[in-house]
C-alpha cells in the first residue's frame, strides 16, 4: 500500500471513530434545577445547572420575552454547566419558564423568577449566629441552597425599634424545590422570637416588628415536602431557595382579589411598609393569560391576580348586618374574615328553576381561609351548606337549583372560626355553566422517524355538571412533514374520557418546538382549551393535610429526530 493510501486510510478510520464517539457522547440537555433560580430586572445572571446542558449547540425556549439566554458553545474548563441570562430592563417581574434543547432532545421545563430587588448569593459557612451572613438593607433577595442534610442558613440584620421586617421564602411554591421550609427570627442571645413554616402552602413568611433596637437573625432550614422517616433537617443540591428580606414596601393581597379585564380601575394594596403612592396600583393584563400582574419597582414582591369576566365588588359594612349586602347575579365580591367567629352575609334575588353556582376562592389563591358556605331562603331556612366539596380541596363550591322566586342569603365564614389580616376571599355568584379540561400524562414527547408513530394520550375532564358536547381534539401548528388526524370525544363512547392522538412524520423531518393540543366544543366553538400537564420534578406528591394545588402548565414540547 502506498504512503498516500495509508494516510487516506488512517484519515477515514479516524473520521469513523470520531463519528462513532460523537454519536455515543452526544446527549440531550438534562436540567432539574437552576442556581440561582432568579435575578433582578435589568441585570445579568450567571447560572449553573445540576446535570448537563447537553451537546452543543444548545438553544433555550422561554415562556415570555425579556430574557436573553447565552450558552457558550466552547465553555471554559470547569464551567461546562454554566450559562448566562441577561434580563431586559423592561422585563416584567414574575415567573418565567425555560426549556433547553439540542439535536438530541430537550430538558424538562424549569422555573426562573425575575424580581425587582438587588440580589446576592448565600455564602458558607453561615450555619450559626457567629457566622451569620449580613445582608444589605433595606431590601435584598438572597439566592441560597440547603445543600446537605442538617444544613441551616443564618442571616443577620440590624433593626430599629418599631421597624418591620418581612422575611419571605420562595422554594417549593414557585421553584419546585422538594422542601418544606421553615423561617425563624432570633435575638442576639439566640432566643427564637418568631417561628413559622407554612404561609404560601409549604413556603413560610414572617412579618416581624422589632421590639427594641438591636441585631436580629433570620434562620432557615427545611424538612422534605414529601415526608419520610428522617427526623433531622433535610437538604440536597435541589433544595434551592430565594429569600427576600425587606424593611421596605411588601404587598400581601389586593382589594379586590380579582381584576375585571374591561375596567381600568386600580386595585388597593394591603401589606407592610407601603407608602401612600404604593397603596393603589393598576393591574396589567398579560397576553394570553388568565391573570393580571400587579407590580412596581419599589415593591419587594409582585402579585398575580385572576381576571374576572364581570366587575368585582368590595365587601361593605352591610355584610356585617343581619340583612346582608345586596348582590346582583352574576357578580363577584372580595371580602375578608377579619376576626374569629366573623360571618359575612350577602343577599340576592333569584327565580324558580335557576341553577346557580356559588364559589369561594381563598386557599387556591394562597390565603388561609377554609371557606364554609351556607345558603338560606327568605324565611331563614337553611337550604344547603358546604365546606370542602372534595378531599383536600379547601375552597367552597356549591351548585344549587333555586326552588322558588324570592330573596336568598349566603353566609361566608371560616370552617374553624379563624380570622385575620390574610383571611381574604373571592365570592362569585353566577348561572351554572359547564366546561371541560384536557390533560396529558407527560409534558414532553419524542417522535423518531422511521419507527412507530407517536401516540399521545389526552385525558378529558368533563366538569360537573357533566359537559356533554362533542369535543374535537387536535394538534395546533404542526410542522411540515407531520400529520395527526383530529379525534372527536363523545359522551357514552370510548372517547368520552380519553383519546389517543397519533403523530406520524416523513423520514427527513427534524423538529424541536412547543406542542399545543387544543380541544374545541363542536356545539359552542368559543369554548376552547389547551391541554396541560403536571410538571415532573416541580409538583411533588400531595399527601399532606393542606396540599398545594398541583402545578399544571400548557407548555408541552415535541422533539422529532431521525432514526440513527
C-alpha positions in Angstrom: 0.0 0.0 0.0 1.4 3.4 -0.9 2.0 6.1 1.7 -0.8 8.2 0.3 -3.2 5.3 0.6 -2.1 4.6 4.1 -2.7 8.3 5.0 -6.2 8.3 3.4 -7.0 5.0 5.2 -5.9 6.5 8.5 -7.9 9.7 8.0 -11.0 7.7 7.1 -10.6 5.4 10.1 -10.1 8.4 12.4 -13.2 10.1 10.9 -15.3 7.0 11.5 -14.0 6.7 15.1 -14.7 10.4 15.7 -18.2 10.0 14.3 -18.9 7.0 16.5 -17.5 8.8 19.6 -19.7 11.8 18.7 -22.8 9.6 18.4 -22.0 7.9 21.7 -21.3 11.0 23.7 -23.9 13.3 22.1 -26.5 14.0 24.8 -29.7 15.9 25.2 -29.9 18.6 28.0 -30.8 17.3 31.4 -31.7 20.0 33.9 -33.5 19.5 37.2 -32.9 22.9 38.7 -31.1 26.2 38.2 -28.9 28.0 40.7 -29.5 30.8 41.2 -33.1 30.4 40.2 -33.8 34.1 39.5 -32.4 37.5 39.0 -33.2 41.3 39.1 -34.8 43.2 36.3 -32.1 44.7 34.1 -29.2 42.6 35.4 -27.1 39.8 34.0 -27.1 36.5 35.9 -24.6 33.6 35.7 -26.5 30.4 36.2 -25.4 26.8 36.9 -27.4 23.7 36.1 -27.3 20.5 38.2 -26.6 17.9 35.5 -25.8 18.8 31.9 -26.6 21.4 29.3 -26.1 18.7 26.6 -24.1 18.6 23.4 -23.6 22.0 21.7 -25.2 23.8 20.1 -27.9 24.2 22.7 -30.9 26.5 22.4 -33.3 27.8 25.1 -37.1 28.4 24.8 -38.6 30.8 27.2 -42.3 31.2 28.1 -42.2 35.0 27.7 -40.0 37.7 26.2 -37.5 39.6 28.3 -34.7 37.0 28.9 -31.6 36.7 26.6 -30.0 33.3 27.3 -26.4 32.7 26.2 -24.9 29.2 26.3 -21.2 29.1 25.3 -20.5 26.5 22.6 -17.0 26.1 23.9 -17.2 26.7 27.7 -14.1 27.2 29.8 -12.8 24.2 31.7 -14.8 23.7 34.9 -17.7 25.8 33.6 -19.4 23.3 31.3 -22.6 23.6 33.4 -22.8 27.4 33.3 -24.7 29.9 31.1 -25.9 33.5 31.4 -29.2 35.2 31.4 -29.5 38.9 30.6 -32.8 40.2 32.0 -34.2 43.1 30.0 -34.7 46.4 31.8 -38.3 46.3 30.6 -38.9 42.7 31.6 -42.0 42.2 33.7 -41.4 40.8 37.2 -42.7 37.3 37.7 -42.2 33.6 37.0 -40.7 32.6 33.7 -40.2 29.1 32.3 -37.1 27.8 30.4 -36.5 24.7 28.3 -33.1 23.6 26.9 -33.0 21.7 23.7 -30.5 20.5 21.1 -30.4 18.0 18.2 -30.7 15.1 20.7 -33.7 16.2 22.6 -35.0 18.6 25.3 -34.9 19.1 29.0 -37.9 19.3 31.3 -39.3 22.8 31.7 -37.7 24.7 34.6 -38.6 27.9 36.5 -36.7 31.2 36.7 -38.0 34.2 38.8 -37.5 37.8 37.8 -37.6 40.2 40.8 -37.2 43.9 41.5 -34.7 43.8 44.4 -30.9 43.7 44.4 -29.7 40.1 44.6 -26.9 38.4 46.5 -25.8 34.8 46.9 -25.6 32.8 50.1 -22.1 32.2 51.3 -21.0 29.4 53.5 -20.3 28.9 56.4 -23.5 30.5 57.8 -24.9 27.8 60.0 -24.9 29.7 63.3 -25.1 33.1 64.7 -21.4 33.6 64.9 -21.1 33.1 61.1 -24.4 34.7 60.1 -24.3 36.4 56.7 -25.1 40.1 56.6 -27.4 41.5 54.0 -27.7 44.9 52.5 -30.7 46.9 53.7 -33.4 47.9 53.2 -34.2 45.1 50.8 -32.5 42.1 49.1 -33.2 38.7 47.6 -30.8 36.1 48.6 -30.3 33.0 46.4 -29.3 30.0 48.5 -29.4 26.3 48.8 -29.7 23.9 51.8 -27.1 21.7 50.2 -26.9 18.8 52.6 -28.8 17.0 55.4 -28.7 19.1 58.5 -27.9 22.3 56.7 -29.1 25.6 58.3 -28.6 29.1 56.8 -28.5 32.2 59.0 -28.6 35.9 58.1 -28.0 39.0 60.2 -29.9 42.3 60.2 -29.8 45.4 62.4 -33.3 46.9 63.2 -34.6 49.9 65.0 -37.4 49.7 67.5 -40.7 49.6 65.7 -39.2 48.7 62.3 -41.0 45.9 60.4 -39.0 43.2 58.6 -40.7 40.9 56.1 -38.8 37.6 55.5 -40.4 35.6 52.7 -39.0 32.3 51.4 -39.7 31.1 47.8 -38.8 27.5 47.3 -41.5 24.8 46.8 -44.3 27.1 45.6 -42.6 28.6 42.6 -39.3 26.8 42.2 -40.5 23.3 42.9 -37.7 22.7 45.4 -38.6 19.4 47.3 -38.5 21.2 50.6 -41.0 22.3 53.3 -39.1 25.4 54.5 -39.0 26.9 58.0 -38.2 30.5 59.0 -37.2 31.8 62.4 -36.3 35.2 63.9 -33.8 35.2 66.8 -32.4 37.8 69.0 -28.7 38.3 69.8 -28.9 35.6 72.5 -30.2 33.0 70.1 -33.7 33.1 71.6 -36.4 32.3 69.0 -38.8 35.3 68.8 -40.9 34.1 65.8 -41.3 30.8 64.0 -43.4 29.8 61.0 -43.4 27.0 58.4 -46.4 27.3 56.1 -47.7 30.6 54.7 -47.9 30.1 50.9 -48.5 26.4 51.1 -45.1 25.0 52.0 -43.2 28.3 51.8 -43.0 30.4 55.0 -43.2 34.2 55.5 -42.5 36.1 58.8 -43.6 39.6 59.4 -41.6 40.9 62.5 -41.7 44.2 64.2 -38.5 44.9 66.3 -39.4 45.4 70.0 -36.1 47.2 70.5 -33.0 48.5 68.7 -30.6 45.7 68.0 -29.2 42.9 65.9 -31.5 40.1 64.9 -31.1 36.9 62.9 -33.1 35.1 60.3 -32.6 31.4 60.2 -33.9 28.9 57.6 -33.9 25.1 57.4 -36.2 22.6 55.9 -37.9 19.2 56.0 -38.9 17.1 53.0 -42.0 18.3 51.2 -42.8 14.6 50.9 -42.5 13.3 54.5 -40.2 10.4 55.1 -38.8 8.6 58.2 -35.9 11.0 58.8 -36.1 13.3 61.8 -33.3 15.7 61.2 -33.2 18.8 59.0 -33.2 17.9 55.3 -31.0 19.2 52.5 -29.8 18.4 49.0 -28.4 20.2 46.0 -32.0 20.5 44.8 -33.1 22.5 47.9 -32.7 25.8 46.1 -34.5 28.8 47.5 -34.9 32.6 47.2 -35.2 34.5 50.5 -36.5 38.1 50.3 -35.6 40.2 53.3 -37.2 43.7 53.3 -37.9 46.6 55.6 -39.4 48.3 52.6 -42.8 48.0 50.8 -44.2 44.5 50.6 -47.6 43.6 49.4 -49.7 40.6 50.6 -53.0 41.0 48.7 -55.1 43.3 46.6 -58.6 44.6 47.2 -60.4 43.4 45.1 -58.7 40.0 44.7 -59.6 39.8 41.0 -59.5 42.3 38.1 -62.2 42.9 35.5 -60.4 42.9 32.1 -62.7 45.7 30.8 -62.0 48.2 33.6 -59.0 50.4 34.0 -59.5 50.9 37.8 -56.6 50.4 40.1 -56.7 48.0 43.0 -56.0 48.8 46.6 -52.9 47.0 48.1 -52.6 45.7 51.6 -49.3 44.6 53.1 -46.5 46.1 55.1 -44.4 49.3 54.9 -46.5 50.6 52.0 -46.1 54.2 51.1 -49.2 56.2 50.0 -48.1 56.0 46.4 -48.0 52.2 46.6 -51.4 51.7 48.2 -53.1 51.7 44.9 -51.8 50.3 41.6 -53.4 49.4 38.2 -53.1 45.7 37.3 -51.6 44.8 33.8 -53.4 42.0 32.0 -50.8 39.7 30.5 -51.1 38.5 26.9 -53.0 35.2 26.6 -53.0 34.7 30.3 -55.9 34.4 32.8 -54.2 36.6 35.3 -53.2 40.2 35.7 -49.8 41.5 37.1 -49.6 43.9 40.0 -46.0 45.2 40.4 -43.9 48.3 40.9 -40.1 48.8 41.0 -40.3 49.9 44.7 -42.2 46.9 45.8 -40.2 44.0 47.2 -42.6 41.5 45.5 -45.4 41.2 43.0 -48.8 39.7 42.7 -50.7 37.8 40.0 -54.5 38.2 40.4 -57.2 36.4 38.5 -59.1 38.1 35.7 -62.9 38.2 36.1 -65.5 38.3 33.3 -67.6 40.7 35.3 -66.8 43.6 37.7 -65.6 42.7 41.2 -67.2 44.5 44.2 -65.8 45.0 47.6 -67.5 43.8 50.8 -69.4 46.7 52.5 -70.5 47.3 56.1 -73.8 45.8 55.2 -72.2 42.4 55.1 -71.9 42.6 58.9 -75.6 43.4 59.3 -78.4 40.8 59.7 -80.0 41.6 56.4 -76.7 41.4 54.5 -75.1 43.1 51.5 -77.2 43.0 48.3 -75.5 41.4 45.2 -76.7 41.0 41.7 -76.3 37.9 39.5 -73.7 37.4 38.1 -71.3 39.1 40.3 -68.1 38.7 42.3 -67.2 40.3 45.6 -64.0 40.4 47.7 -64.4 40.0 51.4 -62.3 39.4 54.5 -63.0 37.4 57.7 -61.1 39.9 59.8 -61.9 38.4 63.2 -62.5 35.0 64.7 -66.2 33.8 64.5 -67.0 36.6 62.0 -69.7 35.8 59.4 -70.2 37.8 56.2 -73.8 37.9 55.0 -74.9 38.5 51.4 -78.3 38.5 49.8 -79.5 38.2 46.2 -82.7 37.7 44.2 -83.3 34.6 42.1 -86.1 32.9 40.1 -87.5 29.4 40.4 -85.7 26.8 38.4 -82.5 28.9 38.0 -79.3 26.8 38.6 -76.7 29.0 40.3 -73.0 28.3 41.2 -71.6 29.8 44.3 -67.8 29.7 44.5 -65.5 30.9 47.3 -61.8 31.1 46.5 -59.1 31.7 49.1 -56.8 28.7 49.6 -56.2 28.3 45.8 -55.1 32.0 45.8 -52.6 31.4 48.6 -54.6 32.6 51.6 -55.5 30.6 54.7 -59.3 30.8 54.8 -61.0 27.4 54.9 -64.3 28.6 53.5 -67.6 27.4 54.9 -70.7 28.5 52.9 -74.4 28.4 53.9 -77.4 29.1 51.7 -80.7 30.3 53.3 -84.1 31.2 51.9 -86.0 34.4 52.8 -87.5 32.8 55.9 -84.1 31.9 57.3 -84.4 28.2 56.5 -81.0 26.5 55.8 -81.2 25.1 52.3 -77.6 23.9 51.9 -74.2 24.2 53.4 -70.8 23.1 52.1 -67.3 23.0 53.4 -64.8 21.0 51.3 -66.5 19.8 48.1 -63.9 17.1 47.5 -61.0 15.7 49.6 -58.1 18.1 50.1 -59.8 21.0 48.4 -60.5 23.8 50.8 -62.4 26.3 48.7 -66.2 26.0 48.9 -68.2 25.4 45.7 -72.0 24.9 45.6 -74.3 24.3 42.6 -78.0 24.8 43.6 -81.3 24.8 41.7 -83.5 27.6 43.1 -86.8 26.2 44.4 -88.9 29.4 44.3 -88.9 33.1 43.3 -87.5 35.3 46.1 -84.6 36.6 48.0 -81.9 34.4 49.4 -78.9 34.7 51.7 -75.4 33.5 51.7 -73.2 33.2 54.9 -69.4 33.0 54.4 -67.1 32.1 57.3 -64.0 30.1 58.2 -64.7 26.4 59.0 -62.8 26.7 62.2 -63.9 30.2 63.1 -60.5 31.7 62.4 -59.9 35.2 61.0 -57.3 37.8 60.5 -55.5 40.1 58.1 -54.9 37.4 55.4 -58.3 35.7 55.6 -59.4 37.2 52.3 -61.7 35.5 49.8 -63.3 36.0 46.4 -67.0 35.1 46.3 -68.6 34.5 42.8 -72.3 34.0 42.1 -73.2 33.2 38.5 -75.6 31.0 36.4 -74.3 27.4 36.3 -72.4 26.6 33.2 -70.3 23.6 32.4 -66.9 23.2 30.7 -64.0 20.8 30.2 -60.3 20.5 30.7 -57.6 18.5 28.9 -54.5 16.9 30.4 -51.6 14.8 29.1 -49.6 12.3 31.1 -46.3 14.0 30.1 -45.1 17.5 29.2 -42.6 16.5 26.5 -42.7 13.9 23.7 -40.2 12.4 21.2 -41.0 11.0 17.8 -38.3 9.1 15.9 -38.8 9.0 12.2 -38.7 5.5 10.6 -40.1 4.0 13.7 -43.5 3.6 15.3 -46.0 6.5 15.2 -46.1 8.6 18.4 -49.2 8.2 20.5 -50.2 11.0 22.9 -53.0 10.1 25.3 -55.2 13.1 26.3 -57.5 12.9 29.3 -60.8 14.7 29.1 -62.2 16.0 32.3 -65.9 16.9 31.7 -66.6 19.2 34.6 -69.7 19.0 36.8 -72.5 19.3 35.8 -71.2 16.9 33.1 -70.1 18.7 29.9 -72.0 16.7 27.2 -70.8 18.5 24.0 -68.7 16.7 21.4 -65.1 17.9 21.7 -62.7 18.0 18.8 -59.1 17.4 20.0 -56.4 18.3 17.6 -52.7 19.5 17.4 -52.1 23.1 16.6 -49.3 24.4 14.3 -47.9 21.0 13.2 -44.5 21.3 11.4 -44.2 20.5 7.7 -44.0 16.7 7.1 -46.0 15.8 10.3 -49.6 14.6 10.2 -52.1 13.9 13.0 -55.8 13.4 12.5 -58.2 15.2 14.9 -60.3 13.0 17.2 -63.8 13.7 18.4 -64.5 12.9 22.1 -68.2 11.9 22.6 -70.2 11.2 25.7 -71.1 7.5 26.3 -68.4 6.3 23.9 -64.8 5.1 24.3 -63.6 8.6 23.6 -65.6 10.2 26.4 -62.8 10.3 29.0 -59.6 9.9 26.9 -58.4 9.8 23.3 -55.0 9.0 21.7 -53.6 11.3 19.1 -51.3 9.5 16.6 -48.4 11.5 15.1 -46.5 10.4 12.0 -43.6 12.2 10.3 -41.8 11.9 7.0 -38.3 10.3 7.2 -36.4 13.6 6.7 -38.4 15.6 9.3 -36.5 17.2 12.2 -38.2 19.4 14.7 -37.9 21.0 18.1 -40.7 23.2 19.4 -43.8 23.8 21.5 -46.6 21.4 21.2 -50.2 22.6 21.5 -53.1 20.3 21.9 -56.4 22.0 21.6 -59.9 21.0 22.5 -62.9 22.8 20.9 -66.6 22.2 21.6 -68.4 21.5 18.3 -71.6 23.0 19.8 -70.1 26.2 21.2 -66.8 26.9 19.5 -66.0 29.7 21.9 -65.2 27.0 24.4 -61.6 26.0 23.6 -58.8 24.9 25.9 -55.2 23.8 25.6 -54.0 20.6 27.2 -51.9 20.9 30.3 -49.5 18.6 32.1 -48.3 18.2 35.7 -44.6 19.2 35.6 -42.3 16.4 36.7 -39.8 17.5 39.3 -41.9 20.5 40.1 -45.1 19.1 41.6 -44.3 16.6 44.4 -46.8 14.2 45.8 -49.6 15.9 47.7 -50.1 13.8 50.8 -50.1 16.5 53.5 -53.1 17.9 55.4 -53.2 21.1 53.4 -51.8 20.3 50.0 -50.7 22.9 47.4 -52.6 22.7 44.1 -50.7 20.6 41.6 -48.8 22.9 39.1 -50.1 22.3 35.6 -48.9 24.2 32.5 -49.8 24.3 28.8 -46.2 24.4 27.7 -45.9 21.0 26.1 -42.9 20.1 23.9 -42.3 18.0 20.8 -39.0 16.6 19.5 -38.8 14.9 16.1 -35.5 13.3 15.2 -34.2 10.8 12.6 -33.6 7.2 13.4 -29.8 6.5 13.7 
